[in-house]
Amino acid sequence: MPDAVLAAGSDGGGVVDEALRARSAREVFDDHLRLAGEHRFAEDLARNVSPSCVVLERRGVFRGHAGVGELARLLEEELPGARYVYTNRLVEDRVAFLEWTAQIEGVQVRDGADSFLIEQGWIVAQTIHYTLERIDDEADRPAVP
């Protein structure tokens, strides 16, 4: 079993891997994006997201691993199976910023923007913004004479 599973779980009780907690904000951010891209949500939570994380999103305030899980579920409902393209990644000290796009049949996001506060090897706070745009795939096809 990988050491990631030993990181403090959502119950706050597990063994804390000191190496994970000593990582820089850039290392945590890069690991988060890698695991998200590989659809390894549970491992990402255990390794990178504080059990007391607070996320601000258009629907409200979401707390802890349960709140982050709820947001992931809602995003998957809105953009099922979407491939995300990261168009800008910035990290300075404890703060990270991500711009992203995504598209599936009939829906796209062109303005995805997330910010992160990273402390002691954890994402402790995050903001998420994106706008779902309905697109007409027929409009992109050439007219048949």
C-alpha positions as CSV (number, residue, x, y, z in Angstrom):
1,M,0.0,0.0,0.0
2,P,1.5,3.4,-1.0
3,D,2.6,5.8,1.7
4,A,-0.1,8.2,0.5
5,V,-2.7,6.1,2.1
6,L,-1.0,6.6,5.4
7,A,-1.4,10.3,5.3
8,A,-3.9,11.7,7.7
9,G,-7.3,10.6,6.5
10,S,-10.6,12.5,6.6
11,D,-11.1,11.3,10.2
12,G,-7.9,13.2,11.1
13,G,-6.6,10.1,12.8
14,G,-4.1,8.3,10.5
15,V,-0.4,8.3,10.6
16,V,1.0,11.6,9.2
17,D,3.8,11.1,6.7
18,E,6.2,13.9,7.7
19,A,7.8,13.9,4.2
20,L,4.4,14.8,2.7
21,R,3.9,17.6,5.2
22,A,7.4,19.0,4.5
23,R,6.7,19.5,0.8
24,S,6.7,23.0,-0.8
25,A,3.6,24.6,-2.1
26,R,4.8,23.9,-5.7
27,E,5.3,20.2,-4.9
28,V,1.8,19.9,-3.4
29,F,0.2,21.8,-6.3
30,D,2.0,19.7,-8.9
31,D,1.1,16.5,-7.1
32,H,-2.6,17.6,-6.9
33,L,-2.7,18.3,-10.6
34,R,-1.0,15.0,-11.5
35,L,-3.4,12.9,-9.4
36,A,-6.4,14.9,-10.6
37,G,-5.3,14.2,-14.2
38,E,-5.0,10.5,-13.4
39,H,-8.5,10.5,-11.7
40,R,-7.0,9.3,-8.4
41,F,-9.3,11.4,-6.2
42,A,-9.0,9.4,-3.0
43,E,-5.2,9.4,-3.1
44,D,-5.2,13.2,-3.9
45,L,-7.5,13.8,-0.9
46,A,-5.2,11.8,1.4
47,R,-1.9,13.3,0.2
48,N,-2.8,16.9,-0.6
49,V,-6.1,18.2,0.9
50,S,-6.3,19.1,4.5
51,P,-9.1,17.4,6.4
52,S,-10.2,20.9,7.4
53,C,-9.9,22.5,4.0
54,V,-12.3,25.3,3.1
55,V,-13.4,25.7,-0.5
56,L,-15.3,28.8,-1.8
57,E,-17.3,28.1,-5.0
58,R,-20.3,29.7,-6.7
59,R,-22.7,27.4,-4.8
60,G,-21.3,28.3,-1.4
61,V,-18.8,27.2,1.2
62,F,-17.6,23.6,1.3
63,R,-15.6,22.1,4.2
64,G,-13.3,19.2,4.7
65,H,-12.9,16.1,2.6
66,A,-16.7,15.6,2.4
67,G,-17.1,19.1,0.9
68,V,-14.3,18.6,-1.6
69,G,-15.9,15.2,-2.5
70,E,-19.3,16.9,-3.0
71,L,-17.7,19.5,-5.4
72,A,-15.9,16.8,-7.3
73,R,-19.2,14.9,-7.7
74,L,-21.0,18.1,-8.9
75,L,-18.2,18.9,-11.4
76,E,-18.3,15.3,-12.8
77,E,-22.1,15.7,-13.2
78,E,-21.6,18.9,-15.2
79,L,-18.7,17.7,-17.2
80,P,-18.8,13.9,-17.3
81,G,-15.5,12.4,-18.5
82,A,-14.1,15.8,-19.6
83,R,-10.4,16.3,-20.3
84,Y,-9.1,19.4,-18.6
85,V,-6.5,21.6,-20.2
86,Y,-4.4,23.6,-17.8
87,T,-3.6,26.9,-19.5
88,N,-1.7,28.7,-16.7
89,R,-0.1,27.5,-13.5
90,L,1.4,30.0,-11.0
91,V,2.9,29.4,-7.6
92,E,4.3,32.0,-5.2
93,D,5.2,31.2,-1.6
94,R,2.0,29.6,-0.2
95,V,-0.4,30.6,-3.0
96,A,-1.1,28.8,-6.3
97,F,-3.3,29.8,-9.2
98,L,-4.7,27.6,-12.0
99,E,-6.5,28.6,-15.2
100,W,-8.2,25.8,-17.1
101,T,-10.6,24.9,-19.9
102,A,-12.7,21.8,-20.5
103,Q,-15.1,20.6,-23.2
104,I,-17.5,17.7,-23.7
105,E,-20.2,17.3,-26.2
106,G,-22.6,20.2,-25.9
107,V,-20.8,22.0,-23.0
108,Q,-17.5,23.9,-22.5
109,V,-15.7,25.9,-19.9
110,R,-13.3,28.6,-21.2
111,D,-12.8,30.6,-17.9
112,G,-11.9,28.0,-15.2
113,A,-9.8,29.6,-12.5
114,D,-8.9,28.1,-9.1
115,S,-6.7,29.6,-6.4
116,F,-5.1,27.6,-3.6
117,L,-3.6,28.4,-0.2
118,I,-1.1,25.7,0.7
119,E,0.5,25.3,4.2
120,Q,2.5,22.5,5.8
121,G,2.1,20.2,2.8
122,W,-1.7,20.6,2.6
123,I,-4.2,22.5,0.5
124,V,-6.0,24.4,3.3
125,A,-8.2,26.7,1.2
126,Q,-9.3,26.9,-2.4
127,T,-11.5,29.1,-4.6
128,I,-13.1,27.7,-7.7
129,H,-14.7,29.6,-10.6
130,Y,-15.9,28.4,-13.9
131,T,-18.8,29.1,-16.3
132,L,-20.6,26.3,-18.1
133,E,-21.4,27.3,-21.7
134,R,-23.8,25.3,-23.8
135,I,-22.5,24.9,-27.3
136,D,-24.2,23.7,-30.4
137,D,-22.1,21.1,-32.1
138,E,-24.2,21.5,-35.2
139,A,-23.2,25.1,-35.6
140,D,-19.6,24.0,-36.1
141,R,-20.3,21.7,-39.0
142,P,-20.3,22.9,-42.6
143,A,-23.7,23.2,-44.2
144,V,-24.6,20.4,-46.6
145,P,-25.8,21.7,-50.0
